[in-house]
């Protein structure tokens, strides 16, 4: 990558603010999930719960991203 930003690229169109207003997180399909009990810091859990419905799915996505990032380091 050469460090250019989308704003500096004449071929890149900017995404309108209206599009972002309705954007949603898209998570990859899972091969199945297992029910587990896990202990989390209270503040961490409270933050995810404040994000609303689907907070457990978001926690899963964060953990998946971490695992994938670790795999790239190996």
C-alpha positions, 0 to 999 in steps of 0.5 A: 500500500502506498498510504493514499487515502480514499479522499485523495483517490480520484477513482474512489467515490465517497460513501454518502452519510445516508448509507452509513445511517442504515449500515449494519454489522455483517457477521460471517456464517458459523459452522455451529456454536457451542454454549459455554460459561465464561467469566468476563469483567463486569465493565466489559460485559456491561459495555457489550450489553449497552450495544443492544441486541446481539451483544453475544454475537458481537463478543464472538466476532471480537474473539474471532477477529483476535484469533484470526489476527494471531494466526497472521502473526504465526 
